Amino acid sequence: MRKTLIALLFAASLPAIALAMPEGGPCRDGMPGGHGKGAAMMFKDLDLTKEQHREFRKLMGEQMKSRHDITQRYLDKLPAADKKAMEDEIAVARKKNQDAMRALLKPEQQKAFDESLKEMEARRAERTEFEAWKAERDAKKAQ
């Protein structure tokens, strides 16, 4: 049960991270949007036109949103205590992983890494605030 909850929370967090990234975000391996090596290689091997590439990105975004919605439906069924325990465990695991990554870096890289983490946390907080505002707005519209 614990592993399932962790997997669900992890799957639910991925779309939030992707949505927090600005349009055209970091560019890795020649792929705008930071899709990483796997997607870049897939697109490269397919030799897509710009229109096909746009449609692929659109479909991938829809798939990510659909996966998030499904995951959220199951998470919403969990008792509050289980959700909190899962979130706490994931936070501890995230911190442990970040500490391990930071330990591999040189001092000047650690400063950049720390700054990057602060920015990511700020975007996460902004997103949470936005989602709360959106839920409140939707609740008012429903009345």
N, CA, C and O atoms as a GROMACS GRO file, in nm:
protein
  572
    1MET      N    1   0.083  -0.120   0.000
    1MET     CA    2   0.000   0.000   0.000
    1MET      C    3   0.087   0.125   0.000
    1MET      O    4   0.058   0.221  -0.072
    2ARG      N    5   0.192   0.125   0.080
    2ARG     CA    6   0.279   0.242   0.091
    2ARG      C    7   0.346   0.271  -0.043
    2ARG      O    8   0.354   0.387  -0.084
    3LYS      N    9   0.396   0.167  -0.110
    3LYS     CA   10   0.462   0.186  -0.239
    3LYS      C   11   0.364   0.241  -0.342
    3LYS      O   12   0.401   0.326  -0.424
    4THR      N   13   0.240   0.194  -0.338
    4THR     CA   14   0.138   0.243  -0.431
    4THR      C   15   0.111   0.390  -0.407
    4THR      O   16   0.100   0.468  -0.502
    5LEU      N   17   0.101   0.428  -0.281
    5LEU     CA   18   0.076   0.569  -0.248
    5LEU      C   19   0.191   0.657  -0.294
    5LEU      O   20   0.169   0.766  -0.348
    6ILE      N   21   0.313   0.610  -0.274
    6ILE     CA   22   0.430   0.687  -0.317
    6ILE      C   23   0.430   0.702  -0.468
    6ILE      O   24   0.455   0.810  -0.520
    7ALA      N   25   0.401   0.593  -0.538
    7ALA     CA   26   0.397   0.598  -0.684
    7ALA      C   27   0.289   0.694  -0.732
    7ALA      O   28   0.310   0.769  -0.827
    8LEU      N   29   0.174   0.691  -0.668
    8LEU     CA   30   0.065   0.781  -0.706
    8LEU      C   31   0.103   0.927  -0.685
    8LEU      O   32   0.077   1.012  -0.771
    9LEU      N   33   0.163   0.957  -0.572
    9LEU     CA   34   0.202   1.095  -0.545
    9LEU      C   35   0.311   1.140  -0.642
    9LEU      O   36   0.308   1.253  -0.692
   10PHE      N   37   0.405   1.052  -0.668
   10PHE     CA   38   0.511   1.086  -0.764
   10PHE      C   39   0.451   1.114  -0.901
   10PHE      O   40   0.486   1.212  -0.965
   11ALA      N   41   0.359   1.028  -0.945
   11ALA     CA   42   0.295   1.048  -1.075
   11ALA      C   43   0.214   1.177  -1.077
   11ALA      O   44   0.208   1.246  -1.179
   12ALA      N   45   0.153   1.210  -0.964
   12ALA     CA   46   0.073   1.332  -0.957
   12ALA      C   47   0.160   1.456  -0.958
   12ALA      O   48   0.118   1.561  -1.006
   13SER      N   49   0.282   1.446  -0.906
   13SER     CA   50   0.368   1.564  -0.898
   13SER      C   51   0.434   1.598  -1.031
   13SER      O   52   0.470   1.714  -1.054
   14LEU      N   53   0.452   1.501  -1.118
   14LEU     CA   54   0.520   1.527  -1.245
   14LEU      C   55   0.450   1.632  -1.331
   14LEU      O   56   0.516   1.723  -1.381
   15PRO      N   57   0.319   1.623  -1.350
   15PRO     CA   58   0.254   1.727  -1.430
   15PRO      C   59   0.265   1.865  -1.367
   15PRO      O   60   0.279   1.964  -1.438
   16ALA      N   61   0.261   1.872  -1.234
   16ALA     CA   62   0.275   2.001  -1.168
   16ALA      C   63   0.411   2.061  -1.196
   16ALA      O   64   0.423   2.182  -1.220
   17ILE      N   65   0.512   1.980  -1.194
   17ILE     CA   66   0.646   2.027  -1.224
   17ILE      C   67   0.654   2.075  -1.368
   17ILE      O   68   0.713   2.179  -1.397
   18ALA      N   69   0.594   1.997  -1.458
   18ALA     CA   70   0.598   2.035  -1.599
   18ALA      C   71   0.520   2.164  -1.623
   18ALA      O   72   0.563   2.248  -1.702
   19LEU      N   73   0.408   2.180  -1.555
   19LEU     CA   74   0.328   2.301  -1.573
   19LEU      C   75   0.399   2.423  -1.515
   19LEU      O   76   0.378   2.535  -1.562
   20ALA      N   77   0.481   2.403  -1.415
   20ALA     CA   78   0.552   2.515  -1.352
   20ALA      C   79   0.664   2.568  -1.443
   20ALA      O   80   0.710   2.681  -1.424
   21MET      N   81   0.706   2.489  -1.540
   21MET     CA   82   0.814   2.532  -1.628
   21MET      C   83   0.759   2.632  -1.729
   21MET      O   84   0.652   2.609  -1.786
   22PRO      N   85   0.830   2.741  -1.754
   22PRO     CA   86   0.783   2.839  -1.851
   22PRO      C   87   0.783   2.780  -1.991
   22PRO      O   88   0.860   2.689  -2.021
   23GLU      N   89   0.696   2.833  -2.078
   23GLU     CA   90   0.687   2.788  -2.216
   23GLU      C   91   0.824   2.798  -2.282
   23GLU      O   92   0.892   2.900  -2.270
   24GLY      N   93   0.862   2.694  -2.350
   24GLY     CA   94   0.991   2.693  -2.417
   24GLY      C   95   1.105   2.675  -2.320
   24GLY      O   96   1.221   2.693  -2.358
   25GLY      N   97   1.077   2.641  -2.196
   25GLY     CA   98   1.170   2.624  -2.086
   25GLY      C   99   1.312   2.587  -2.124
   25GLY      O  100   1.356   2.620  -2.234
   26PRO      N  101   1.382   2.520  -2.038
   26PRO     CA  102   1.521   2.489  -2.068
   26PRO      C  103   1.533   2.404  -2.193
   26PRO      O  104   1.445   2.325  -2.226
   27CYS      N  105   1.641   2.422  -2.261
   27CYS     CA  106   1.663   2.350  -2.384
   27CYS      C  107   1.772   2.247  -2.362
   27CYS      O  108   1.887   2.281  -2.335
   28ARG      N  109   1.735   2.120  -2.373
   28ARG     CA  110   1.832   2.012  -2.359
   28ARG      C  111   1.829   1.929  -2.485
   28ARG      O  112   1.723   1.899  -2.540
   29ASP      N  113   1.945   1.893  -2.532
   29ASP     CA  114   1.958   1.807  -2.648
   29ASP      C  115   1.884   1.862  -2.769
   29ASP      O  116   1.834   1.786  -2.852
   30GLY      N  117   1.879   1.994  -2.779
   30GLY     CA  118   1.817   2.056  -2.895
   30GLY      C  119   1.666   2.054  -2.894
   30GLY      O  120   1.604   2.093  -2.993
   31MET      N  121   1.605   2.011  -2.784
   31MET     CA  122   1.459   2.006  -2.777
   31MET      C  123   1.408   2.117  -2.689
   31MET      O  124   1.432   2.115  -2.568
   32PRO      N  125   1.336   2.214  -2.746
   32PRO     CA  126   1.278   2.317  -2.660
   32PRO      C  127   1.177   2.255  -2.565
   32PRO      O  128   1.111   2.156  -2.600
   33GLY      N  129   1.164   2.311  -2.447
   33GLY     CA  130   1.070   2.259  -2.349
   33GLY      C  131   1.133   2.160  -2.255
   33GLY      O  132   1.066   2.114  -2.162
   34GLY      N  133   1.258   2.126  -2.275
   34GLY     CA  134   1.330   2.041  -2.181
   34GLY      C  135   1.275   1.901  -2.168
   34GLY      O  136   1.265   1.849  -2.057
   35HIS      N  137   1.238   1.838  -2.277
   35HIS     CA  138   1.183   1.703  -2.269
   35HIS      C  139   1.288   1.598  -2.242
   35HIS      O  140   1.254   1.483  -2.215
   36GLY      N  141   1.413   1.633  -2.250
   36GLY     CA  142   1.519   1.539  -2.217
   36GLY      C  143   1.562   1.456  -2.336
   36GLY      O  144   1.512   1.472  -2.447
   37LYS      N  145   1.655   1.370  -2.309
   37LYS     CA  146   1.720   1.293  -2.414
   37LYS      C  147   1.626   1.196  -2.485
   37LYS      O  148   1.630   1.185  -2.607
   38GLY      N  149   1.542   1.126  -2.410
   38GLY     CA  150   1.455   1.025  -2.470
   38GLY      C  151   1.363   1.082  -2.575
   38GLY      O  152   1.356   1.031  -2.687
   39ALA      N  153   1.292   1.189  -2.540
   39ALA     CA  154   1.199   1.251  -2.634
   39ALA      C  155   1.276   1.313  -2.751
   39ALA      O  156   1.231   1.306  -2.865
   40ALA      N  157   1.390   1.372  -2.721
   40ALA     CA  158   1.470   1.433  -2.828
   40ALA      C  159   1.512   1.328  -2.929
   40ALA      O  160   1.504   1.351  -3.050
   41MET      N  161   1.555   1.214  -2.881
   41MET     CA  162   1.597   1.108  -2.972
   41MET      C  163   1.478   1.055  -3.052
   41MET      O  164   1.490   1.026  -3.171
   42MET      N  165   1.363   1.042  -2.986
   42MET     CA  166   1.245   0.994  -3.056
   42MET      C  167   1.208   1.090  -3.167
   42MET      O  168   1.182   1.048  -3.280
   43PHE      N  169   1.205   1.219  -3.136
   43PHE     CA  170   1.170   1.317  -3.238
   43PHE      C  171   1.274   1.321  -3.349
   43PHE      O  172   1.240   1.334  -3.466
   44LYS      N  173   1.400   1.311  -3.310
   44LYS     CA  174   1.507   1.316  -3.410
   44LYS      C  175   1.496   1.199  -3.506
   44LYS      O  176   1.509   1.216  -3.628
   45ASP      N  177   1.472   1.081  -3.452
   45ASP     CA  178   1.462   0.963  -3.536
   45ASP      C  179   1.339   0.965  -3.627
   45ASP      O  180   1.341   0.905  -3.734
   46LEU      N  181   1.235   1.034  -3.585
   46LEU     CA  182   1.113   1.041  -3.666
   46LEU      C  183   1.121   1.148  -3.775
   46LEU      O  184   1.044   1.145  -3.871
   47ASP      N  185   1.213   1.242  -3.761
   47ASP     CA  186   1.228   1.350  -3.857
   47ASP      C  187   1.094   1.421  -3.882
   47ASP      O  188   1.047   1.430  -3.995
   48LEU      N  189   1.035   1.470  -3.773
   48LEU     CA  190   0.904   1.533  -3.779
   48LEU      C  191   0.911   1.673  -3.839
   48LEU      O  192   1.010   1.744  -3.826
   49THR      N  193   0.801   1.710  -3.906
   49THR     CA  194   0.788   1.848  -3.951
   49THR      C  195   0.753   1.933  -3.830
   49THR      O  196   0.722   1.880  -3.724
   50LYS      N  197   0.758   2.065  -3.846
   50LYS     CA  198   0.724   2.153  -3.733
   50LYS      C  199   0.579   2.130  -3.690
   50LYS      O  200   0.550   2.130  -3.570
   51GLU      N  201   0.490   2.109  -3.785
   51GLU     CA  202   0.349   2.086  -3.752
   51GLU      C  203   0.333   1.954  -3.676
   51GLU      O  204   0.260   1.947  -3.577
   52GLN      N  205   0.400   1.850  -3.721
   52GLN     CA  206   0.394   1.721  -3.652
   52GLN      C  207   0.451   1.734  -3.511
   52GLN      O  208   0.396   1.680  -3.415
   53HIS      N  209   0.560   1.807  -3.501
   53HIS     CA  210   0.622   1.827  -3.369
   53HIS      C  211   0.526   1.898  -3.276
   53HIS      O  212   0.514   1.860  -3.159
   54ARG      N  213   0.458   2.001  -3.326
   54ARG     CA  214   0.359   2.075  -3.247
   54ARG      C  215   0.247   1.982  -3.201
   54ARG      O  216   0.205   1.987  -3.085
   55GLU      N  217   0.198   1.899  -3.291
   55GLU     CA  218   0.090   1.807  -3.257
   55GLU      C  219   0.136   1.702  -3.154
   55GLU      O  220   0.060   1.666  -3.064
   56PHE      N  221   0.260   1.653  -3.170
   56PHE     CA  222   0.314   1.558  -3.072
   56PHE      C  223   0.318   1.622  -2.935
   56PHE      O  224   0.276   1.561  -2.836
   57ARG      N  225   0.367   1.745  -2.928
   57ARG     CA  226   0.375   1.815  -2.799
   57ARG      C  227   0.235   1.832  -2.739
   57ARG      O  228   0.217   1.816  -2.618
   58LYS      N  229   0.139   1.864  -2.824
   58LYS     CA  230   0.002   1.882  -2.777
   58LYS      C  231  -0.052   1.751  -2.720
   58LYS      O  232  -0.112   1.749  -2.612
   59LEU      N  233  -0.032   1.641  -2.793
   59LEU     CA  234  -0.079   1.511  -2.747
   59LEU      C  235  -0.008   1.468  -2.619
   59LEU      O  236  -0.072   1.411  -2.530
   60MET      N  237   0.121   1.494  -2.609
   60MET     CA  238   0.195   1.460  -2.487
   60MET      C  239   0.141   1.539  -2.369
   60MET      O  240   0.130   1.486  -2.258
   61GLY      N  241   0.109   1.667  -2.391
   61GLY     CA  242   0.052   1.749  -2.284
   61GLY      C  243  -0.083   1.698  -2.240
   61GLY      O  244  -0.113   1.695  -2.121
   62GLU      N  245  -0.166   1.658  -2.337
   62GLU     CA  246  -0.298   1.604  -2.304
   62GLU      C  247  -0.285   1.474  -2.225
   62GLU      O  248  -0.359   1.450  -2.130
   63GLN      N  249  -0.189   1.390  -2.265
   63GLN     CA  250  -0.166   1.264  -2.195
   63GLN      C  251  -0.123   1.291  -2.050
   63GLN      O  252  -0.169   1.226  -1.957
   64MET      N  253  -0.034   1.388  -2.033
   64MET     CA  254   0.014   1.421  -1.900
   64MET      C  255  -0.100   1.472  -1.813
   64MET      O  256  -0.111   1.434  -1.696
   65LYS      N  257  -0.186   1.556  -1.868
   65LYS     CA  258  -0.300   1.609  -1.792
   65LYS      C  259  -0.397   1.497  -1.757
   65LYS      O  260  -0.449   1.492  -1.645
   66SER      N  261  -0.422   1.409  -1.851
   66SER     CA  262  -0.512   1.297  -1.826
   66SER      C  263  -0.458   1.207  -1.714
   66SER      O  264  -0.532   1.166  -1.626
   67ARG      N  265  -0.329   1.179  -1.719
   67ARG     CA  266  -0.265   1.096  -1.617
   67ARG      C  267  -0.276   1.165  -1.480
   67ARG      O  268  -0.302   1.101  -1.379
   68HIS      N  269  -0.256   1.296  -1.480
   68HIS     CA  270  -0.266   1.372  -1.355
   68HIS      C  271  -0.408   1.364  -1.299
   68HIS      O  272  -0.427   1.343  -1.180
   69ASP      N  273  -0.508   1.382  -1.386
   69ASP     CA  274  -0.648   1.379  -1.342
   69ASP      C  275  -0.685   1.243  -1.284
   69ASP      O  276  -0.753   1.235  -1.182
   70ILE      N  277  -0.640   1.137  -1.350
   70ILE     CA  278  -0.668   1.001  -1.300
   70ILE      C  279  -0.603   0.980  -1.165
   70ILE      O  280  -0.666   0.931  -1.072
   71THR      N  281  -0.477   1.018  -1.154
   71THR     CA  282  -0.404   1.001  -1.028
   71THR      C  283  -0.472   1.081  -0.917
   71THR      O  284  -0.488   1.033  -0.805
   72GLN      N  285  -0.512   1.203  -0.949
   72GLN     CA  286  -0.576   1.289  -0.850
   72GLN      C  287  -0.707   1.230  -0.801
   72GLN      O  288  -0.739   1.241  -0.682
   73ARG      N  289  -0.783   1.166  -0.890
   73ARG     CA  290  -0.909   1.102  -0.848
   73ARG      C  291  -0.883   0.996  -0.741
   73ARG      O  292  -0.957   0.987  -0.644
   74TYR      N  293  -0.779   0.918  -0.759
   74TYR     CA  294  -0.747   0.815  -0.661
   74TYR      C  295  -0.691   0.875  -0.532
   74TYR      O  296  -0.723   0.828  -0.423
   75LEU      N  297  -0.609   0.978  -0.545
   75LEU     CA  298  -0.555   1.043  -0.426
   75LEU      C  299  -0.666   1.108  -0.344
   75LEU      O  300  -0.659   1.110  -0.221
   76ASP      N  301  -0.767   1.161  -0.411
   76ASP     CA  302  -0.878   1.226  -0.340
   76ASP      C  303  -0.957   1.127  -0.255
   76ASP      O  304  -1.025   1.167  -0.160
   77LYS      N  305  -0.948   0.999  -0.288
   77LYS     CA  306  -1.020   0.898  -0.211
   77LYS      C  307  -0.946   0.855  -0.084
   77LYS      O  308  -1.003   0.788   0.002
   78LEU      N  309  -0.820   0.894  -0.073
   78LEU     CA  310  -0.742   0.856   0.045
   78LEU      C  311  -0.782   0.938   0.167
   78LEU      O  312  -0.819   1.055   0.154
   79PRO      N  313  -0.776   0.878   0.284
   79PRO     CA  314  -0.800   0.956   0.406
   79PRO      C  315  -0.692   1.063   0.422
   79PRO      O  316  -0.579   1.047   0.374
   80ALA      N  317  -0.727   1.172   0.488
   80ALA     CA  318  -0.635   1.285   0.505
   80ALA      C  319  -0.505   1.242   0.573
   80ALA      O  320  -0.398   1.292   0.538
   81ALA      N  321  -0.513   1.152   0.668
   81ALA     CA  322  -0.393   1.108   0.740
   81ALA      C  323  -0.297   1.036   0.646
   81ALA      O  324  -0.176   1.055   0.653
   82ASP      N  325  -0.351   0.953   0.557
   82ASP     CA  326  -0.267   0.882   0.461
   82ASP      C  327  -0.203   0.979   0.362
   82ASP      O  328  -0.086   0.964   0.326
   83LYS      N  329  -0.280   1.078   0.318
   83LYS     CA  330  -0.225   1.178   0.225
   83LYS      C  331  -0.110   1.253   0.291
   83LYS      O  332  -0.005   1.273   0.230
   84LYS      N  333  -0.131   1.294   0.416
   84LYS     CA  334  -0.028   1.369   0.488
   84LYS      C  335   0.096   1.283   0.508
   84LYS      O  336   0.208   1.331   0.488
   85ALA      N  337   0.078   1.158   0.546
   85ALA     CA  338   0.191   1.068   0.565
   85ALA      C  339   0.268   1.049   0.435
   85ALA      O  340   0.391   1.046   0.434
   86MET      N  341   0.196   1.035   0.326
   86MET     CA  342   0.258   1.018   0.195
   86MET      C  343   0.337   1.143   0.156
   86MET      O  344   0.451   1.134   0.111
   87GLU      N  345   0.276   1.258   0.174
   87GLU     CA  346   0.344   1.384   0.142
   87GLU      C  347   0.471   1.402   0.225
   87GLU      O  348   0.574   1.444   0.174
   88ASP      N  349   0.461   1.369   0.354
   88ASP     CA  350   0.577   1.381   0.443
   88ASP      C  351   0.689   1.287   0.400
   88ASP      O  352   0.806   1.326   0.397
   89GLU      N  353   0.654   1.165   0.367
   89GLU     CA  354   0.754   1.067   0.325
   89GLU      C  355   0.821   1.110   0.194
   89GLU      O  356   0.942   1.094   0.178
   90ILE      N  357   0.744   1.162   0.103
   90ILE     CA  358   0.800   1.209  -0.024
   90ILE      C  359   0.890   1.329  -0.002
   90ILE      O  360   0.995   1.341  -0.065
   91ALA      N  361   0.850   1.418   0.089
   91ALA     CA  362   0.934   1.534   0.119
   91ALA      C  363   1.068   1.491   0.178
   91ALA      O  364   1.172   1.547   0.142
   92VAL      N  365   1.066   1.393   0.267
   92VAL     CA  366   1.190   1.342   0.326
   92VAL      C  367   1.278   1.279   0.217
   92VAL      O  368   1.398   1.302   0.214
   93ALA      N  369   1.217   1.199   0.130
   93ALA     CA  370   1.293   1.135   0.022
   93ALA      C  371   1.351   1.239  -0.073
   93ALA      O  372   1.465   1.225  -0.118
   94ARG      N  373   1.272   1.344  -0.104
   94ARG     CA  374   1.319   1.450  -0.193
   94ARG      C  375   1.439   1.521  -0.131
   94ARG      O  376   1.539   1.547  -0.199
   95LYS      N  377   1.430   1.553  -0.002
   95LYS     CA  378   1.538   1.622   0.068
   95LYS      C  379   1.665   1.536   0.071
   95LYS      O  380   1.775   1.586   0.049
   96LYS      N  381   1.647   1.407   0.097
   96LYS     CA  382   1.762   1.316   0.100
   96LYS      C  383   1.830   1.310  -0.037
   96LYS      O  384   1.952   1.313  -0.047
   97ASN      N  385   1.750   1.304  -0.141
   97ASN     CA  386   1.804   1.299  -0.277
   97ASN      C  387   1.875   1.429  -0.313
   97ASN      O  388   1.982   1.427  -0.373
   98GLN      N  389   1.815   1.542  -0.276
   98GLN     CA  390   1.878   1.672  -0.304
   98GLN      C  391   2.010   1.685  -0.229
   98GLN      O  392   2.108   1.738  -0.283
   99ASP      N  393   2.013   1.639  -0.106
   99ASP     CA  394   2.138   1.644  -0.028
   99ASP      C  395   2.247   1.559  -0.093
   99ASP      O  396   2.363   1.598  -0.098
  100ALA      N  397   2.207   1.442  -0.142
  100ALA     CA  398   2.304   1.354  -0.209
  100ALA      C  399   2.357   1.420  -0.336
  100ALA      O  400   2.476   1.413  -0.365
  101MET      N  401   2.268   1.483  -0.413
  101MET     CA  402   2.311   1.550  -0.536
  101MET      C  403   2.404   1.667  -0.503
  101MET      O  404   2.506   1.687  -0.568
  102ARG      N  405   2.366   1.743  -0.402
  102ARG     CA  406   2.446   1.860  -0.362
  102ARG      C  407   2.586   1.819  -0.320
  102ARG      O  408   2.683   1.890  -0.348
  103ALA      N  409   2.598   1.704  -0.252
  103ALA     CA  410   2.727   1.656  -0.204
  103ALA      C  411   2.823   1.625  -0.319
  103ALA      O  412   2.945   1.625  -0.300
  104LEU      N  413   2.769   1.599  -0.436
  104LEU     CA  414   2.852   1.568  -0.553
  104LEU      C  415   2.911   1.694  -0.618
  104LEU      O  416   3.002   1.685  -0.701
  105LEU      N  417   2.857   1.810  -0.581
  105LEU     CA  418   2.893   1.934  -0.650
  105LEU      C  419   3.008   2.008  -0.583
  105LEU      O  420   3.034   1.992  -0.463
  106LYS      N  421   3.076   2.089  -0.664
  106LYS     CA  422   3.180   2.179  -0.613
  106LYS      C  423   3.110   2.296  -0.545
  106LYS      O  424   2.992   2.319  -0.570
  107PRO      N  425   3.181   2.372  -0.459
  107PRO     CA  426   3.117   2.482  -0.386
  107PRO      C  427   3.041   2.582  -0.474
  107PRO      O  428   2.930   2.622  -0.440
  108GLU      N  429   3.100   2.623  -0.587
  108GLU     CA  430   3.030   2.719  -0.673
  108GLU      C  431   2.907   2.656  -0.738
  108GLU      O  432   2.808   2.724  -0.763
  109GLN      N  433   2.914   2.525  -0.766
  109GLN     CA  434   2.799   2.455  -0.820
  109GLN      C  435   2.691   2.440  -0.714
  109GLN      O  436   2.571   2.445  -0.744
  110GLN      N  437   2.733   2.422  -0.589
  110GLN     CA  438   2.636   2.409  -0.481
  110GLN      C  439   2.554   2.537  -0.465
  110GLN      O  440   2.434   2.531  -0.439
  111LYS      N  441   2.620   2.652  -0.482
  111LYS     CA  442   2.548   2.780  -0.472
  111LYS      C  443   2.441   2.788  -0.581
  111LYS      O  444   2.327   2.826  -0.554
  112ALA      N  445   2.478   2.752  -0.703
  112ALA     CA  446   2.383   2.754  -0.815
  112ALA      C  447   2.270   2.653  -0.791
  112ALA      O  448   2.154   2.681  -0.819
  113PHE      N  449   2.306   2.537  -0.739
  113PHE     CA  450   2.208   2.433  -0.709
  113PHE      C  451   2.109   2.482  -0.604
  113PHE      O  452   1.988   2.466  -0.619
  114ASP      N  453   2.161   2.544  -0.497
  114ASP     CA  454   2.075   2.597  -0.391
  114ASP      C  455   1.981   2.704  -0.444
  114ASP      O  456   1.864   2.708  -0.407
  115GLU      N  457   2.033   2.790  -0.530
  115GLU     CA  458   1.950   2.895  -0.590
  115GLU      C  459   1.840   2.833  -0.677
  115GLU      O  460   1.725   2.878  -0.675
  116SER      N  461   1.876   2.732  -0.752
  116SER     CA  462   1.779   2.663  -0.836
  116SER      C  463   1.668   2.600  -0.751
  116SER      O  464   1.551   2.606  -0.787
  117LEU      N  465   1.706   2.539  -0.639
  117LEU     CA  466   1.606   2.480  -0.550
  117LEU      C  467   1.513   2.586  -0.492
  117LEU      O  468   1.393   2.564  -0.480
  118LYS      N  469   1.570   2.702  -0.458
  118LYS     CA  470   1.486   2.811  -0.404
  118LYS      C  471   1.386   2.858  -0.509
  118LYS      O  472   1.269   2.881  -0.479
  119GLU      N  473   1.432   2.871  -0.633
  119GLU     CA  474   1.342   2.914  -0.741
  119GLU      C  475   1.233   2.811  -0.765
  119GLU      O  476   1.116   2.846  -0.785
  120MET      N  477   1.271   2.684  -0.763
  120MET     CA  478   1.172   2.578  -0.784
  120MET      C  479   1.069   2.579  -0.671
  120MET      O  480   0.950   2.563  -0.697
  121GLU      N  481   1.114   2.597  -0.548
  121GLU     CA  482   1.022   2.602  -0.434
  121GLU      C  483   0.929   2.723  -0.446
  121GLU      O  484   0.811   2.714  -0.412
  122ALA      N  485   0.982   2.835  -0.493
  122ALA     CA  486   0.898   2.954  -0.512
  122ALA      C  487   0.791   2.929  -0.618
  122ALA      O  488   0.676   2.968  -0.601
  123ARG      N  489   0.830   2.864  -0.727
  123ARG     CA  490   0.732   2.832  -0.833
  123ARG      C  491   0.628   2.735  -0.780
  123ARG      O  492   0.509   2.747  -0.811
  124ARG      N  493   0.671   2.638  -0.699
  124ARG     CA  494   0.578   2.541  -0.641
  124ARG      C  495   0.479   2.613  -0.550
  124ARG      O  496   0.359   2.584  -0.554
  125ALA      N  497   0.527   2.706  -0.468
  125ALA     CA  498   0.439   2.780  -0.378
  125ALA      C  499   0.342   2.868  -0.457
  125ALA      O  500   0.224   2.878  -0.423
  126GLU      N  501   0.392   2.930  -0.563
  126GLU     CA  502   0.307   3.011  -0.650
  126GLU      C  503   0.197   2.927  -0.710
  126GLU      O  504   0.081   2.968  -0.715
  127ARG      N  505   0.233   2.810  -0.757
  127ARG     CA  506   0.137   2.720  -0.819
  127ARG      C  507   0.031   2.677  -0.718
  127ARG      O  508  -0.088   2.672  -0.751
  128THR      N  509   0.073   2.646  -0.597
  128THR     CA  510  -0.021   2.606  -0.492
  128THR      C  511  -0.118   2.720  -0.462
  128THR      O  512  -0.239   2.699  -0.446
  129GLU      N  513  -0.064   2.839  -0.453
  129GLU     CA  514  -0.147   2.957  -0.427
  129GLU      C  515  -0.247   2.978  -0.541
  129GLU      O  516  -0.364   3.009  -0.517
  130PHE      N  517  -0.200   2.962  -0.663
  130PHE     CA  518  -0.287   2.979  -0.779
  130PHE      C  519  -0.399   2.875  -0.778
  130PHE      O  520  -0.515   2.907  -0.803
  131GLU      N  521  -0.364   2.749  -0.749
  131GLU     CA  522  -0.464   2.643  -0.747
  131GLU      C  523  -0.569   2.671  -0.639
  131GLU      O  524  -0.688   2.647  -0.662
  132ALA      N  525  -0.527   2.722  -0.523
  132ALA     CA  526  -0.622   2.755  -0.416
  132ALA      C  527  -0.714   2.868  -0.460
  132ALA      O  528  -0.835   2.864  -0.436
  133TRP      N  529  -0.657   2.970  -0.526
  133TRP     CA  530  -0.738   3.080  -0.575
  133TRP      C  531  -0.838   3.030  -0.680
  133TRP      O  532  -0.954   3.070  -0.679
  134LYS      N  533  -0.792   2.945  -0.768
  134LYS     CA  534  -0.877   2.892  -0.875
  134LYS      C  535  -0.992   2.810  -0.817
  134LYS      O  536  -1.106   2.822  -0.863
  135ALA      N  537  -0.964   2.727  -0.716
  135ALA     CA  538  -1.067   2.647  -0.652
  135ALA      C  539  -1.169   2.736  -0.584
  135ALA      O  540  -1.289   2.711  -0.590
  136GLU      N  541  -1.120   2.843  -0.518
  136GLU     CA  542  -1.210   2.937  -0.450
  136GLU      C  543  -1.299   3.009  -0.552
  136GLU      O  544  -1.419   3.026  -0.530
  137ARG      N  545  -1.238   3.050  -0.662
  137ARG     CA  546  -1.313   3.118  -0.768
  137ARG      C  547  -1.420   3.027  -0.825
  137ARG      O  548  -1.533   3.070  -0.846
  138ASP      N  549  -1.385   2.901  -0.852
  138ASP     CA  550  -1.480   2.806  -0.907
  138ASP      C  551  -1.593   2.778  -0.810
  138ASP      O  552  -1.708   2.760  -0.850
  139ALA      N  553  -1.560   2.774  -0.680
  139ALA     CA  554  -1.663   2.751  -0.578
  139ALA      C  555  -1.761   2.868  -0.575
  139ALA      O  556  -1.882   2.848  -0.558
  140LYS      N  557  -1.711   2.989  -0.590
  140LYS     CA  558  -1.797   3.108  -0.591
  140LYS      C  559  -1.888   3.108  -0.713
  140LYS      O  560  -2.004   3.145  -0.705
  141LYS      N  561  -1.833   3.065  -0.828
  141LYS     CA  562  -1.912   3.059  -0.951
  141LYS      C  563  -2.023   2.957  -0.940
  141LYS      O  564  -2.132   2.978  -0.994
  142ALA      N  565  -1.998   2.847  -0.869
  142ALA     CA  566  -2.094   2.739  -0.854
  142ALA      C  567  -2.212   2.781  -0.766
  142ALA      O  568  -2.321   2.725  -0.777
  143GLN      N  569  -2.192   2.880  -0.680
  143GLN     CA  570  -2.299   2.922  -0.588
  143GLN      C  571  -2.403   3.001  -0.657
  143GLN      O  572  -2.500   3.044  -0.594
   0.00000   0.00000   0.00000
